[in-house]
Amino acid sequence: RDVTQLRSEKDEEAAQRSSLELKFASLEQQSTFLVAERDDATRVLEETRERLDECKHELQTALDFRSENDHLRLQLEFVQRDNRDLEAEREDMKEEFAKRIARMQKVYQDETQTLQQK
């Protein structure tokens, strides 16, 4: 009976060892799969970081362009205001010259008339 019990225990130990070896092989396979997944995730993370840096650069460029555009818009508004002011001044000068010409013509007519009467 002792031999039978020893064989039974030995068979049980062998079955446990075989079960543990299968579990170990499964865990090794899972570990290999998880390492591959981690490596893929690390690669994707690095690519995402690179793309994020590119996006930050593109955003900064866009903000710089926007700032320059705002500056140019302000300059344009100043130039347009100056143009309006100059146009108003030009109109004033035209009116002033027209009045002067009218006065000179009046003086010329008066002088001509006076000379003709003499």
C-alpha positions as CSV (number, residue, x, y, z in Angstrom):
1,R,0.0,0.0,0.0
2,D,2.9,2.4,0.7
3,V,4.2,1.9,-2.8
4,T,0.8,2.5,-4.3
5,Q,0.5,5.6,-2.2
6,L,3.9,6.8,-3.2
7,R,3.1,6.2,-6.8
8,S,-0.1,8.1,-6.4
9,E,1.7,11.0,-4.7
10,K,4.4,10.9,-7.4
11,D,1.7,10.9,-10.2
12,E,0.0,13.8,-8.4
13,E,3.2,15.7,-8.1
14,A,3.9,15.1,-11.8
15,A,0.4,16.3,-12.7
16,Q,0.9,19.4,-10.6
17,R,4.4,20.0,-12.1
18,S,2.9,19.5,-15.6
19,S,0.1,21.9,-14.7
20,L,2.6,24.4,-13.4
21,E,4.7,24.1,-16.5
22,L,1.7,24.8,-18.7
23,K,0.8,27.8,-16.5
24,F,4.4,29.0,-16.7
25,A,4.4,28.6,-20.5
26,S,1.1,30.5,-20.7
27,L,2.5,33.3,-18.5
28,E,5.6,33.5,-20.7
29,Q,3.4,33.8,-23.8
30,Q,1.3,36.5,-22.1
31,S,4.4,38.3,-21.0
32,T,5.8,38.2,-24.6
33,F,2.5,39.5,-25.8
34,L,2.3,42.3,-23.2
35,V,5.9,43.3,-23.9
36,A,5.0,43.6,-27.6
37,E,1.9,45.6,-26.8
38,R,3.9,47.9,-24.5
39,D,6.5,48.4,-27.3
40,D,3.7,49.3,-29.7
41,A,2.1,51.6,-27.2
42,T,5.5,53.3,-26.5
43,R,6.0,53.7,-30.3
44,V,2.5,55.2,-30.7
45,L,3.1,57.5,-27.7
46,E,6.4,58.7,-29.2
47,E,4.7,59.3,-32.6
48,T,1.9,61.1,-30.8
49,R,4.4,63.3,-28.9
50,E,6.1,64.1,-32.2
51,R,2.8,65.0,-33.8
52,L,1.9,67.1,-30.8
53,D,5.2,69.0,-31.1
54,E,4.4,69.6,-34.8
55,C,0.9,70.8,-33.9
56,K,2.3,73.1,-31.2
57,H,4.7,74.6,-33.8
58,E,1.9,75.0,-36.4
59,L,-0.3,76.6,-33.7
60,Q,2.5,79.0,-32.8
61,T,3.0,79.8,-36.5
62,A,-0.7,80.5,-36.8
63,L,-0.7,82.7,-33.7
64,D,2.3,84.6,-35.1
65,F,0.5,85.1,-38.4
66,R,-2.7,86.2,-36.5
67,S,-0.7,88.7,-34.5
68,E,1.0,90.0,-37.6
69,N,-2.4,90.1,-39.3
70,D,-3.9,92.1,-36.4
71,H,-0.9,94.5,-36.5
72,L,-1.4,95.0,-40.3
73,R,-5.1,95.5,-39.8
74,L,-4.4,98.2,-37.3
75,Q,-1.9,99.8,-39.7
76,L,-4.5,99.6,-42.5
77,E,-7.0,101.3,-40.3
78,F,-4.6,104.1,-39.6
79,V,-3.7,104.5,-43.3
80,Q,-7.4,104.5,-44.2
81,R,-8.1,107.2,-41.5
82,D,-5.2,109.2,-42.8
83,N,-6.5,108.9,-46.3
84,R,-9.9,110.1,-45.2
85,D,-8.3,113.0,-43.4
86,L,-6.2,113.9,-46.5
87,E,-9.3,113.6,-48.7
88,A,-11.2,115.9,-46.5
89,E,-8.3,118.3,-46.5
90,R,-8.1,118.1,-50.3
91,E,-11.8,118.9,-50.6
92,D,-11.3,121.9,-48.2
93,M,-8.4,123.1,-50.3
94,K,-10.4,122.7,-53.5
95,E,-13.1,124.9,-52.0
96,E,-10.6,127.4,-50.7
97,F,-8.9,127.6,-54.2
98,A,-12.3,127.9,-55.9
99,K,-13.1,130.9,-53.6
100,R,-9.7,132.5,-54.3
101,I,-10.1,132.0,-58.0
102,A,-13.6,133.5,-57.8
103,R,-12.2,136.5,-55.8
104,M,-9.3,136.9,-58.3
105,Q,-11.8,136.8,-61.2
106,K,-13.9,139.4,-59.5
107,V,-10.9,141.6,-58.9
108,Y,-9.8,141.1,-62.6
109,Q,-13.3,142.0,-63.8
110,D,-13.4,145.0,-61.6
111,E,-10.0,146.1,-62.7
112,T,-10.8,145.5,-66.4
113,Q,-14.0,147.4,-66.0
114,T,-12.2,150.3,-64.3
115,L,-9.6,150.4,-67.1
116,Q,-12.3,150.3,-69.8
117,Q,-14.1,153.2,-68.1
118,K,-10.9,155.3,-68.1
